[in-house]
Amino acid sequence: MWTVCNPTSNPSVTRGPAVRVWSRQVDVDNQPLPGATWFEEGYTCLPDLVPGATNVLTAEMILKAFHDTAFAKATAAVQPVKGTTLVNLPTYYELQWPAEGFQPDEVDTTTLVGHRVQIKPTFQSATYVFGDGTTSGPVATLGGPYPIGDVVHTYGQPADVQVRIDVTYGGQFSVDGGDWIDIPGTATVEGAPFALRVAEAHAQLVTR
């Protein structure tokens, strides 16, 4: 029913999720008239504008809950290990998820106007920031260790750099145990910095 409301048709208006609208006759004190029955009027994509509506869950609330999610801040695993690599040596990067925060497919549950709303982050892409002014991405890969990793960078000169991996999350939501529905839009979260020393190796002749 989110798709029915087509939230991208007018970016200036937050629409949905679609809700069915029912009505019945009331008196001046807003009390049902004797024998008054409910009639289905149809559905609306702007439920908060329906006269008399209370405890209405809106798309704006769900989008805010998504952007308020405590997303996991990706950490970078680097090879060679121990925080040091060498000039002109291929360096491998792997995205890892910390214990803190909600990573892809973990579910954050909250209550909005009496409804149980679940938000499930999804992985969209990652941008690898190498700390020397260059980046790779956005790419849809978690990288990997030597020799199979597909995110590799070679530094051209010695330096002390801050490496990080920024993640762009999408998401899905479920209301009161219903089906999972895609959330329009994304959220980008800056990764935790990793200090990397780029050293230069010098050849030295020794006698035997």
QUISUL-V458192 format. One record per residue. N is the residue number from 0. PHI is phi in whole degrees, 0 to 359 (999 if undefined). PSI is psi in whole degrees, -180 to 180 (none if undefined). OMEGA is omega in radians with two decimals (NA if undefined). Layout:
N_PHI_PSI_OMEGA ; N_PHI_PSI_OMEGA
This chain:
0_999_-16_3.01 ; 1_293_-41_-3.13 ; 2_298_-37_3.14 ; 3_303_-39_-3.08 ; 4_280_-13_3.04 ; 5_47_71_-3.03 ; 6_295_-13_-3.13 ; 7_269_-4_-3.07 ; 8_291_-30_3.11 ; 9_217_94_-3.04 ; 10_301_-19_-3.10 ; 11_279_-10_-3.12 ; 12_238_126_3.06 ; 13_274_121_-3.02 ; 14_243_154_2.97 ; 15_82_-178_-0.09 ; 16_292_157_-3.09 ; 17_296_137_-3.12 ; 18_229_139_3.08 ; 19_285_142_-3.09 ; 20_247_128_3.10 ; 21_239_153_3.13 ; 22_218_156_2.97 ; 23_208_159_-3.05 ; 24_285_140_3.10 ; 25_229_165_3.11 ; 26_268_-171_-3.07 ; 27_293_-20_3.11 ; 28_266_12_3.11 ; 29_68_28_3.09 ; 30_256_142_-3.12 ; 31_300_137_3.06 ; 32_291_149_3.12 ; 33_304_128_3.12 ; 34_80_1_-3.13 ; 35_294_134_-3.13 ; 36_245_161_-3.13 ; 37_277_141_3.06 ; 38_235_134_3.11 ; 39_279_124_-3.11 ; 40_266_-17_-3.07 ; 41_129_-147_3.09 ; 42_223_162_-3.13 ; 43_227_152_3.03 ; 44_262_-1_3.11 ; 45_233_68_-2.99 ; 46_296_-27_-3.11 ; 47_287_-10_3.13 ; 48_264_-2_-3.13 ; 49_288_128_3.14 ; 50_304_131_3.10 ; 51_83_1_-3.11 ; 52_290_135_3.06 ; 53_226_154_-3.14 ; 54_50_47_-3.11 ; 55_267_123_3.06 ; 56_276_122_-3.08 ; 57_247_163_3.09 ; 58_298_-35_3.14 ; 59_299_-40_3.11 ; 60_296_-43_-3.11 ; 61_293_-42_3.10 ; 62_297_-40_3.11 ; 63_295_-41_3.11 ; 64_298_-38_3.10 ; 65_297_-49_-3.10 ; 66_288_-19_3.08 ; 67_273_-3_-3.13 ; 68_299_139_3.09 ; 69_278_78_-3.10 ; 70_296_148_3.06 ; 71_292_136_3.07 ; 72_268_112_-3.05 ; 73_302_145_3.03 ; 74_248_155_-3.09 ; 75_254_124_2.97 ; 76_261_129_-3.01 ; 77_238_136_2.99 ; 78_237_131_0.14 ; 79_301_156_-3.03 ; 80_272_-179_3.08 ; 81_67_23_2.98 ; 82_75_17_3.12 ; 83_224_134_3.00 ; 84_230_180_-3.07 ; 85_240_149_3.02 ; 86_303_138_3.11 ; 87_66_13_3.07 ; 88_254_127_3.10 ; 89_302_129_-3.13 ; 90_247_132_-3.05 ; 91_256_142_-3.08 ; 92_234_141_3.10 ; 93_223_132_3.09 ; 94_279_128_3.07 ; 95_234_150_-3.10 ; 96_260_130_3.09 ; 97_283_169_3.11 ; 98_289_-29_-3.11 ; 99_280_145_3.06 ; 100_86_171_-3.12 ; 101_261_115_3.09 ; 102_268_174_-3.13 ; 103_308_135_3.09 ; 104_77_-2_2.97 ; 105_274_147_-2.98 ; 106_250_127_3.04 ; 107_258_125_-3.07 ; 108_247_134_3.12 ; 109_218_171_3.08 ; 110_242_126_3.13 ; 111_236_121_-3.12 ; 112_41_47_3.06 ; 113_84_1_-3.14 ; 114_252_141_3.06 ; 115_277_111_-3.09 ; 116_247_127_3.10 ; 117_250_134_3.09 ; 118_244_126_-3.13 ; 119_240_108_3.11 ; 120_295_149_3.04 ; 121_233_147_-3.14 ; 122_279_125_3.10 ; 123_255_-51_-3.11 ; 124_194_169_3.09 ; 125_225_146_3.04 ; 126_241_120_-3.11 ; 127_268_119_-3.11 ; 128_256_115_-2.98 ; 129_272_-9_3.04 ; 130_88_-6_3.11 ; 131_250_19_-3.13 ; 132_94_0_-3.13 ; 133_243_155_3.12 ; 134_221_166_3.00 ; 135_229_120_3.12 ; 136_130_-180_0.13 ; 137_289_138_3.14 ; 138_229_152_-3.11 ; 139_262_52_3.14 ; 140_222_150_3.08 ; 141_265_7_-3.11 ; 142_68_-151_3.14 ; 143_166_172_-3.10 ; 144_279_167_3.02 ; 145_297_139_0.01 ; 146_258_12_-2.98 ; 147_260_-9_-3.09 ; 148_296_148_-3.11 ; 149_249_13_3.00 ; 150_240_105_-3.03 ; 151_228_138_3.13 ; 152_221_144_3.11 ; 153_241_124_3.14 ; 154_274_140_-3.06 ; 155_266_-13_-3.12 ; 156_206_158_-3.13 ; 157_297_146_3.13 ; 158_185_162_2.93 ; 159_251_116_-3.00 ; 160_238_160_3.04 ; 161_251_114_-3.13 ; 162_262_144_3.03 ; 163_206_165_3.11 ; 164_232_115_3.12 ; 165_268_133_-3.07 ; 166_247_135_3.00 ; 167_259_119_-3.13 ; 168_260_141_2.80 ; 169_258_-167_3.12 ; 170_192_165_3.01 ; 171_230_157_3.08 ; 172_227_156_3.07 ; 173_223_138_-3.14 ; 174_246_123_3.08 ; 175_53_40_3.08 ; 176_80_11_-3.14 ; 177_283_-173_-3.12 ; 178_297_155_3.04 ; 179_281_132_-3.10 ; 180_234_137_-3.13 ; 181_294_139_3.06 ; 182_267_128_3.10 ; 183_289_140_3.12 ; 184_96_172_-3.10 ; 185_221_171_3.04 ; 186_223_131_3.14 ; 187_254_129_-3.07 ; 188_241_124_3.13 ; 189_290_135_-3.09 ; 190_282_167_3.11 ; 191_288_135_-3.11 ; 192_288_147_3.11 ; 193_231_124_-3.11 ; 194_280_123_-3.12 ; 195_234_130_3.07 ; 196_261_127_3.07 ; 197_258_109_-3.07 ; 198_256_163_3.12 ; 199_244_126_-3.14 ; 200_272_138_3.11 ; 201_243_134_3.09 ; 202_285_144_3.14 ; 203_220_130_3.10 ; 204_278_136_3.12 ; 205_232_152_3.10 ; 206_269_152_-3.12 ; 207_242_none_NA
